Amino acid sequence: MEHNSTFPIKKNELDMLRDEASGYLKSIQWEQSQRAKNKDKEGKDESILLFLSRANGGGASEITSVSKTILALKKRLLPDSVALPVFLNQTLYAVQEGLTLGIWIKDSFTDASGLSGLAERRSALDANGKREFESKMQTATAFQLFATAYKILHDLKPHASDDLSVMKQKFAGIPEVSFFSPLKGISCCLFYYDKYLSHPEIISSDKDVIDFTVVYFEALIDEINLRKSSLEYTETITDRTYKLENSDFAVSGWENTFSGTAKSVEFNKIQFEQIVGNKDAKHFARRLTERMLSYDFDAQKNPFQELGGFMPVFMGYGIPGTGKSMLIAAIATRLKEHSDNLDIPFLFHPMPDTLISTFQGGSAEKMVEWMKPMQDPTKLIFAPIDDAENNLQERTAQGVSAGVKEVIGVFLRYTEGAYAVNYGNSSIGLFTNLPEMLDKAVISRVQGRFKIDGARTENDFLDQDYIWWKKFQKTMPDFVNMSDPSSYNYLADQGFVKSMGDVLSSIEKPTEERVHEVYDRVEKQFKSNEHMFFASLYKEMQKTFPFFSSRDVRNIQSAISLRLTDFDLEQDWFENPEVYFKKDYETKFNMLQELMKANMKGLNFSEIRRQEVVRYLDNVATIADTDFKRKVDARINQMNIELEAREQFDKR
């Protein structure tokens, strides 16, 4: 489902519903169904279920009060305390806020779904109308309970114990969940919550109250999820997101991920000057940070997206030891420093190593949880996937786990397709030594790519050593008794290049053999400043590499658009943010358009197009051929070892 619109939940509207919520906590009435009473015969933890089923002495409905029960707990657990202990207070407040939010969500659904109109004409409804009314009542109740539970979990989960297994062992499930009407739904839910709280074996410390509340409302969400497929009229739930004012809490349909709990991960601060070589990678990283920082929080879009210069997914690849991890840290450092300077919230959100789960469906769930914060328009998000070949490996390869397939499925769904929301504030970076092992569909989502090739020139190697021995010089000035190079100042080559043209100017012909042959064939028919040249080149490529498709052509187009926006933002803009960064969206967009026009005057479109096409096709071929080459090399190596061994054996 596509969440195409966001609705604010206003704090002042919630204030008007809070009395109703606290009324439910003071007293509700519930009559247990016969089925719930008989549950104790099924055996799971007799004492607790018996306790629940005998809750109202088998008679008619009973009045219960959660707030009274919590006061009784205080007396039992902390008889000497005057004030309500902090965990009890926190829980009571969270449940009240959850109920308040649930009522708001229910009211919103009632209006959006036409239920309020049906309720007004209820006495005059025909059989079909009555059926629709009852059906919408059930959906409203389910959504109200879901939103209530979700908000309670959002508020309490960060304070609960990390390990809830002991509490889950004590918990015997919720005997019944009612969707009959919003009032019945809340009464039933609070009735059993209250019964558990007053059971002497469940709560033995004030911290247990938070832990139990989390376990109970997680179970409620599970129950709702089991039954939600039978609900009707859910379009007005799944097509929108409700976001709580001045908070990171949002309800997006039935999605249950705690986007509010994504916290920025710590990282080592590294400056780009400390990275040797990698001209292409450093240039790309600098452009990425400038583009992300141009995101407009009010308009919730990025002017660079409109200009065609933004990459929601990019890839850096190269042999081991060339600085991938340093580059990730340098991008994060640069984004963090500028964000702090501009008062922008920044989330460094690397993919965790523990994503692949052995449980069926577990990896998909974890992956959704990781991808979900990327849809939060209130912060800048850099989400690197280091050693991407581990979690996004080619699905058709032998022995690939079900977990990897689940992760890739979620990745594809969230990067393109109905789920993919990109405001221009988040970017996912794949970093890998083995791009040829990545899944083809994943690679085709990559809109910007660069080589991480480490030190490449004599000057690079000079600088790599200089960064190392300079430390000795600080502590013992005369220890390094060697002469400096005559014609080079240390680190002079490690700055940024002005534009990608400086990195690519030397690209003449493809370096990969098979691409070179195709290129030469096409060049005999057309010149590279004719449109037919590229059409023919793509067609020929497809013959040689059958997986080359329209999506590759789109990726080439976005690489060329990136080159058109390959200009520096003025240094003055960073020093005085109000000149550009603090301006409104339209102004920023117009300022960038001016820069882009000035930049394009010095560019040759057909030459840029040729460079980017050659670069991309080389890349595709490298990735396609490397796997085969690696196997051949390994085989040759093995044969050489055997030959050498035979010769040595004969000599002996």
ABEGO torsion letter per residue (X at the ends): XBBABBBBBBAAAAAAAAAAAAAAAABBBBBBBAAAAAAAAAGBGAAAAAAAAAAAGGBBBBBBBAAAAAAAAAAAABAABABBBAAAAAAAAAAAAAAAAAAAAAAAAAAAAGAAAAAAAAAABBAAAAAAAAAAAAAAAAAAAAAAAAAAAAAAAAABBABAAAAAAABAEBABBBAABAAAAAAAAAAAAAAAAABAAABABAAAAAAAAAAAAAAAAAAAAAAAAABBGAAAAAABBBBBBGBABBBBEABBBBAAABBBBBBBBBBAAABBEGAAAAAAAAAAAAAAAABBAAAGBBAAAAAGABBABBBBBEBBGAGAAAAAAAAAAAAAAAAAAAGBBBBBBBBBAAABBABBGAAAAAAAAAAAAAABAABBBBBBBBGAAAAABBAABBGBBAAAAAAAAAAAAAABEAABBBAGABBBBBBBABAAABBAAAAAABABBBBBAEBABAAAAAAAAAAAAAAAAAABAAABBBBBBAABBBGAAABBBABAAAAAAABABBABAAAAAAAAAAAAABBAABAAAAAAAAAAAAAABAABBAAAAAAAAAAAAAAAABBBBBAAAAABAAAAAABBAAAAAAAAAAAAAAAAAABBAAAAAAAAAAAAAAAAAAAAAAAAAAAAAAAAAAAAAAAAAAAAAAAX
